[in-house]
Amino acid sequence: MLKNNVLIFAENVVLPKGEVREGPFYVVIKSGIITKISKAESTLSTVSQCDRCDAVACHLLAPGFVDIHNHGL
């Protein structure tokens, strides 16, 4: 079993240089670091190996994006 790993399912991902790729994708996070982004059908065996599988219903996964806006003061 892959310890301290999280698997996220995403419809689309934003790559480091801003390129948007259409999926679906599985994104493997190991100890807080993205280690693999791959097409969903090529990573199905990884699902059973992870500690957690976050079934995130996200349309767009943008690693590192922080939304710092607020509503009211």
N, CA, C and O atoms as a MOPAC input file, in Angstrom:
PM7 MOZYME 1SCF
protein

 N      0.84300 1    -1.19000 1     0.00000 1
 C      0.00000 1     0.00000 1     0.00000 1
 C      0.88200 1     1.24400 1     0.00000 1
 O      1.91700 1     1.27900 1     0.66500 1
 N      0.47800 1     2.23900 1    -0.73100 1
 C      1.22000 1     3.49500 1    -0.80100 1
 C      0.83800 1     4.36600 1     0.38900 1
 O     -0.23900 1     4.96200 1     0.39500 1
 N      1.69200 1     4.44700 1     1.38200 1
 C      1.41100 1     5.21400 1     2.59800 1
 C      1.55300 1     6.70300 1     2.34300 1
 O      2.36000 1     7.13400 1     1.52000 1
 N      0.74800 1     7.48900 1     3.06800 1
 C      0.76700 1     8.95200 1     2.97800 1
 C      0.49500 1     9.45900 1     1.56500 1
 O      0.98400 1    10.51900 1     1.17400 1
 N     -0.27400 1     8.71100 1     0.81500 1
 C     -0.62600 1     9.12400 1    -0.54400 1
 C     -2.09700 1     9.47300 1    -0.63400 1
 O     -2.92800 1     8.90700 1     0.07600 1
 N     -2.40300 1    10.39700 1    -1.50100 1
 C     -3.78400 1    10.79600 1    -1.76600 1
 C     -3.98700 1    10.72000 1    -3.27200 1
 O     -3.12000 1    11.12200 1    -4.04700 1
 N     -5.11900 1    10.21100 1    -3.67000 1
 C     -5.45600 1    10.12500 1    -5.08300 1
 C     -6.68100 1    10.99400 1    -5.33000 1
 O     -7.71000 1    10.81300 1    -4.68000 1
 N     -6.58000 1    11.93200 1    -6.26300 1
 C     -7.67800 1    12.84200 1    -6.58400 1
 C     -8.07500 1    12.63500 1    -8.03700 1
 O     -7.22300 1    12.51200 1    -8.91700 1
 N     -9.36900 1    12.60000 1    -8.27200 1
 C     -9.89100 1    12.49700 1    -9.62700 1
 C    -10.29400 1    13.89300 1   -10.07700 1
 O    -11.02400 1    14.58400 1    -9.36700 1
 N     -9.83100 1    14.31000 1   -11.23700 1
 C    -10.14200 1    15.65100 1   -11.74200 1
 C    -10.52500 1    15.58200 1   -13.21600 1
 O     -9.93800 1    14.82300 1   -13.98700 1
 N    -11.50500 1    16.37700 1   -13.59000 1
 C    -11.91400 1    16.42400 1   -14.99600 1
 C    -10.85800 1    17.08900 1   -15.86800 1
 O    -10.59900 1    16.64000 1   -16.98500 1
 N    -10.24500 1    18.16500 1   -15.35900 1
 C     -9.22000 1    18.91500 1   -16.09000 1
 C     -8.15900 1    19.38000 1   -15.10200 1
 O     -8.44500 1    19.54300 1   -13.91600 1
 N     -6.94100 1    19.59400 1   -15.57800 1
 C     -5.87200 1    20.09400 1   -14.71000 1
 C     -5.16500 1    21.26800 1   -15.37100 1
 O     -5.10900 1    21.38000 1   -16.59600 1
 N     -4.62500 1    22.14000 1   -14.52200 1
 C     -3.79700 1    23.25100 1   -14.99600 1
 C     -2.35400 1    22.87700 1   -14.68700 1
 O     -2.01400 1    22.62500 1   -13.53100 1
 N     -1.50900 1    22.83800 1   -15.70300 1
 C     -0.10200 1    22.48500 1   -15.53500 1
 C      0.69800 1    23.71000 1   -15.09800 1
 O      0.20000 1    24.83200 1   -15.19200 1
 N      1.94000 1    23.51500 1   -14.61800 1
 C      2.72700 1    24.62600 1   -14.06300 1
 C      2.85900 1    25.86400 1   -14.94200 1
 O      2.92700 1    26.97400 1   -14.41500 1
 N      2.89700 1    25.71300 1   -16.24700 1
 C      3.05600 1    26.88900 1   -17.11600 1
 C      1.71800 1    27.46200 1   -17.56900 1
 O      1.67100 1    28.26800 1   -18.49800 1
 N      0.62700 1    27.04800 1   -16.91500 1
 C     -0.68600 1    27.59800 1   -17.20500 1
 C     -1.48800 1    26.86700 1   -18.26200 1
 O     -2.60700 1    27.27000 1   -18.58000 1
 N     -0.93600 1    25.80600 1   -18.80400 1
 C     -1.63800 1    25.04000 1   -19.83600 1
 C     -2.75400 1    24.20800 1   -19.19900 1
 O     -2.52400 1    23.52000 1   -18.20500 1
 N     -3.94700 1    24.27000 1   -19.76200 1
 C     -5.07400 1    23.48200 1   -19.26900 1
 C     -5.19000 1    22.22300 1   -20.11700 1
 O     -5.26200 1    22.29500 1   -21.34400 1
 N     -5.20700 1    21.07200 1   -19.45600 1
 C     -5.35600 1    19.79100 1   -20.15100 1
 C     -6.71000 1    19.19200 1   -19.79600 1
 O     -7.11600 1    19.18400 1   -18.63400 1
 N     -7.39700 1    18.69300 1   -20.81000 1
 C     -8.68800 1    18.05500 1   -20.59500 1
 C     -8.47900 1    16.59000 1   -20.26200 1
 O     -7.69100 1    15.90700 1   -20.91700 1
 N     -9.17200 1    16.10900 1   -19.26100 1
 C     -9.00800 1    14.75700 1   -18.75500 1
 C    -10.10800 1    13.81900 1   -19.19600 1
 O    -10.59100 1    13.89700 1   -20.32500 1
 N    -10.49300 1    12.95000 1   -18.31800 1
 C    -10.25600 1    12.97900 1   -16.88000 1
 C     -8.86700 1    12.47200 1   -16.50000 1
 O     -8.22600 1    11.73600 1   -17.25000 1
 N     -8.41700 1    12.89000 1   -15.30500 1
 C     -7.09800 1    12.53600 1   -14.79700 1
 C     -7.17900 1    11.99600 1   -13.37600 1
 O     -8.11100 1    12.29400 1   -12.62900 1
 N     -6.18600 1    11.20000 1   -13.02400 1
 C     -5.91300 1    10.88100 1   -11.63000 1
 C     -4.66200 1    11.65700 1   -11.26200 1
 O     -3.69800 1    11.69500 1   -12.02600 1
 N     -4.67900 1    12.27100 1   -10.09500 1
 C     -3.53500 1    13.02600 1    -9.59800 1
 C     -3.09100 1    12.35000 1    -8.30500 1
 O     -3.86700 1    12.26300 1    -7.35300 1
 N     -1.84800 1    11.87200 1    -8.26400 1
 C     -1.30400 1    11.20400 1    -7.08700 1
 C     -0.45700 1    12.20100 1    -6.31000 1
 O      0.44800 1    12.82800 1    -6.86000 1
 N     -0.76600 1    12.34000 1    -5.01800 1
 C     -0.02000 1    13.23700 1    -4.13600 1
 C      0.64700 1    12.38400 1    -3.06900 1
 O     -0.02800 1    11.66100 1    -2.33600 1
 N      1.96000 1    12.46700 1    -2.98100 1
 C      2.72500 1    11.68200 1    -2.01000 1
 C      3.41300 1    12.63900 1    -1.05100 1
 O      4.22500 1    13.46500 1    -1.46700 1
 N      3.09200 1    12.53200 1     0.21900 1
 C      3.66900 1    13.39300 1     1.25600 1
 C      3.56000 1    14.87100 1     0.88300 1
 O      4.49800 1    15.64100 1     1.09200 1
 N      2.40400 1    15.26300 1     0.32800 1
 C      2.15300 1    16.66200 1     0.00900 1
 C      2.69900 1    17.14900 1    -1.32000 1
 O      2.56900 1    18.33100 1    -1.64100 1
 N      3.30800 1    16.26700 1    -2.10000 1
 C      3.89300 1    16.65200 1    -3.38800 1
 C      3.21100 1    15.87000 1    -4.51200 1
 O      3.05000 1    14.65300 1    -4.42200 1
 N      2.81300 1    16.58100 1    -5.56700 1
 C      2.22200 1    15.89600 1    -6.72100 1
 C      3.31500 1    15.08400 1    -7.40100 1
 O      4.32200 1    15.63200 1    -7.84900 1
 N      3.10700 1    13.77200 1    -7.47400 1
 C      4.11500 1    12.90000 1    -8.07100 1
 C      3.69000 1    12.32800 1    -9.41600 1
 O      4.52500 1    11.84400 1   -10.18100 1
 N      2.38000 1    12.38400 1    -9.70800 1
 C      1.93300 1    11.80200 1   -10.96900 1
 C      0.60100 1    12.41700 1   -11.38300 1
 O     -0.31700 1    12.55200 1   -10.57400 1
 N      0.51400 1    12.78500 1   -12.64900 1
 C     -0.74300 1    13.20700 1   -13.26100 1
 C     -0.89300 1    12.35200 1   -14.50200 1
 O     -0.07000 1    12.42300 1   -15.41500 1
 N     -1.94500 1    11.54100 1   -14.53900 1
 C     -2.09700 1    10.66300 1   -15.69600 1
 C     -3.56400 1    10.48800 1   -16.05400 1
 O     -4.45400 1    10.71200 1   -15.23400 1
 N     -3.79300 1    10.08500 1   -17.28500 1
 C     -5.15200 1     9.82700 1   -17.74900 1
 C     -5.78700 1     8.77500 1   -16.84700 1
 O     -5.12400 1     7.82600 1   -16.42800 1
 N     -7.04800 1     8.94200 1   -16.55400 1
 C     -7.74800 1     8.08300 1   -15.60300 1
 C     -7.64400 1     6.60100 1   -15.93900 1
 O     -7.37400 1     5.78600 1   -15.05700 1
 N     -7.85300 1     6.24500 1   -17.18800 1
 C     -7.86600 1     4.82600 1   -17.53800 1
 C     -6.50500 1     4.15000 1   -17.38300 1
 O     -6.44500 1     2.92400 1   -17.28500 1
 N     -5.41500 1     4.91300 1   -17.35800 1
 C     -4.08500 1     4.30900 1   -17.23800 1
 C     -3.62900 1     4.16100 1   -15.79400 1
 O     -2.53700 1     3.64700 1   -15.55500 1
 N     -4.42600 1     4.59300 1   -14.82800 1
 C     -3.98700 1     4.59400 1   -13.43000 1
 C     -4.95600 1     3.86200 1   -12.51100 1
 O     -4.83600 1     3.97600 1   -11.29200 1
 N     -5.89600 1     3.12700 1   -13.04700 1
 C     -6.90100 1     2.48900 1   -12.21000 1
 C     -6.30800 1     1.56900 1   -11.15500 1
 O     -6.88100 1     1.45600 1   -10.07100 1
 N     -5.19200 1     0.90800 1   -11.42000 1
 C     -4.58200 1     0.01900 1   -10.42700 1
 C     -4.03900 1     0.78600 1    -9.23200 1
 O     -3.86000 1     0.20300 1    -8.16300 1
 N     -3.77500 1     2.07100 1    -9.38600 1
 C     -3.24400 1     2.89200 1    -8.29700 1
 C     -4.28800 1     3.12300 1    -7.21500 1
 O     -3.92700 1     3.31300 1    -6.05300 1
 N     -5.56100 1     3.11100 1    -7.55800 1
 C     -6.63300 1     3.40400 1    -6.60600 1
 C     -6.55500 1     2.50500 1    -5.38800 1
 O     -6.66000 1     2.99300 1    -4.26300 1
 N     -6.37400 1     1.21600 1    -5.57700 1
 C     -6.35800 1     0.27300 1    -4.46000 1
 C     -5.08200 1     0.35100 1    -3.63800 1
 O     -5.01800 1    -0.24900 1    -2.56500 1
 N     -4.06900 1     1.06300 1    -4.09900 1
 C     -2.79300 1     1.14300 1    -3.40200 1
 C     -2.66300 1     2.36600 1    -2.49900 1
 O     -1.70900 1     2.44800 1    -1.72500 1
 N     -3.58300 1     3.30600 1    -2.57300 1
 C     -3.45800 1     4.55500 1    -1.82500 1
 C     -4.17000 1     4.48600 1    -0.48200 1
 O     -5.15900 1     3.77200 1    -0.31900 1
 N     -3.64300 1     5.24800 1     0.48300 1
 C     -4.26800 1     5.35400 1     1.79400 1
 C     -5.64800 1     5.98300 1     1.68300 1
 O     -6.61400 1     5.49300 1     2.26800 1
 N     -5.73300 1     7.06400 1     0.93400 1
 C     -6.97600 1     7.81900 1     0.78400 1
 C     -7.24400 1     8.03800 1    -0.69000 1
 O     -6.32200 1     8.24700 1    -1.47900 1
 N     -8.49400 1     7.99000 1    -1.04800 1
 C     -8.90900 1     8.35700 1    -2.39800 1
 C     -9.95300 1     9.44700 1    -2.24700 1
 O    -11.10800 1     9.16500 1    -1.92800 1
 N     -9.56100 1    10.67100 1    -2.47100 1
 C    -10.48500 1    11.79000 1    -2.35300 1
 C    -11.30700 1    11.88200 1    -3.63100 1
 O    -10.78100 1    12.18300 1    -4.70200 1
 N    -12.58400 1    11.62200 1    -3.50400 1
 C    -13.47400 1    11.69900 1    -4.65600 1
 C    -13.91700 1    13.14400 1    -4.81700 1
 O    -15.06200 1    13.49400 1    -4.53000 1
 N    -13.01800 1    13.95500 1    -5.26600 1
 C    -13.29400 1    15.36900 1    -5.45000 1
 C    -14.00000 1    15.54500 1    -6.78400 1
 O    -13.47800 1    15.16000 1    -7.83000 1
 N    -15.18200 1    16.12600 1    -6.73900 1
 C    -15.93100 1    16.36900 1    -7.97000 1
 C    -15.51000 1    17.71700 1    -8.52400 1
 O    -16.30100 1    18.65900 1    -8.56900 1
 N    -14.26800 1    17.79800 1    -8.94200 1
 C    -13.78600 1    19.08900 1    -9.41500 1
 C    -13.72900 1    19.11700 1   -10.93600 1
 O    -13.35500 1    18.14500 1   -11.59300 1
 N    -14.10800 1    20.24900 1   -11.45600 1
 C    -14.04700 1    20.44600 1   -12.90200 1
 C    -12.63100 1    20.82700 1   -13.32400 1
 O    -12.16800 1    20.44900 1   -14.40000 1
 N    -11.94700 1    21.58800 1   -12.45400 1
 C    -10.61100 1    22.07500 1   -12.78200 1
 C     -9.72800 1    22.01600 1   -11.54400 1
 O    -10.04700 1    22.63400 1   -10.52800 1
 N     -8.62700 1    21.28400 1   -11.61500 1
 C     -7.67400 1    21.19600 1   -10.51800 1
 C     -6.50500 1    22.11100 1   -10.84400 1
 O     -5.82100 1    21.91900 1   -11.84900 1
 N     -6.27500 1    23.11000 1    -9.98800 1
 C     -5.21100 1    24.09500 1   -10.21100 1
 C     -4.26800 1    24.08200 1    -9.01300 1
 O     -4.42200 1    24.89900 1    -8.10500 1
 N     -3.29200 1    23.16700 1    -8.99100 1
 C     -2.37000 1    23.06500 1    -7.86400 1
 C     -1.63700 1    24.37700 1    -7.60200 1
 O     -1.15300 1    25.02700 1    -8.52900 1
 N     -1.56300 1    24.75200 1    -6.34100 1
 C     -0.84500 1    25.96200 1    -5.95800 1
 C     -1.67600 1    27.22400 1    -6.01000 1
 O     -1.23300 1    28.26700 1    -5.53100 1
 N     -2.86300 1    27.16100 1    -6.57700 1
 C     -3.71600 1    28.34400 1    -6.65500 1
 C     -4.32800 1    28.59800 1    -5.28900 1
 O     -4.91200 1    27.69800 1    -4.68600 1
 N     -4.19600 1    29.81000 1    -4.80500 1
 C     -4.77600 1    30.19300 1    -3.52000 1
 C     -5.73800 1    31.35000 1    -3.76300 1
 O     -5.34700 1    32.39500 1    -4.28300 1
 N     -6.97700 1    31.15700 1    -3.38900 1
 C     -7.99800 1    32.19600 1    -3.54800 1
 C     -8.04500 1    32.99800 1    -2.25300 1
 O     -8.55400 1    32.51600 1    -1.24100 1
 N     -7.51600 1    34.21900 1    -2.27900 1
 C     -7.39400 1    34.99400 1    -1.03900 1
 C     -8.44200 1    36.09100 1    -0.90100 1
 O     -8.28600 1    36.99000 1    -0.07600 1
 N     -9.49500 1    36.03200 1    -1.68700 1
 C    -10.51400 1    37.08000 1    -1.56600 1
 C    -11.36100 1    36.85600 1    -0.30900 1
 O    -11.38600 1    35.75200 1     0.23500 1
 N    -12.05200 1    37.90000 1     0.14800 1
 C    -12.95400 1    37.74800 1     1.29100 1
 C    -14.25800 1    38.48100 1     1.01700 1
 O    -14.36200 1    39.27300 1     0.08000 1
 N    -15.23700 1    38.20300 1     1.84600 1
 C    -16.55900 1    38.81900 1     1.70600 1
 C    -16.84600 1    39.65100 1     2.95100 1
 O    -17.09500 1    39.09700 1     4.02200 1
 N    -16.81400 1    40.96000 1     2.82100 1
 C    -17.11000 1    41.83700 1     3.95100 1
 C    -15.96000 1    41.94700 1     4.93200 1
 O    -14.97600 1    41.21200 1     4.84700 1
 N    -16.09700 1    42.85900 1     5.84700 1
 C    -15.07200 1    43.05400 1     6.88300 1
 C    -15.68000 1    43.07200 1     8.23900 1
 O    -14.97000 1    43.22600 1     9.23300 1

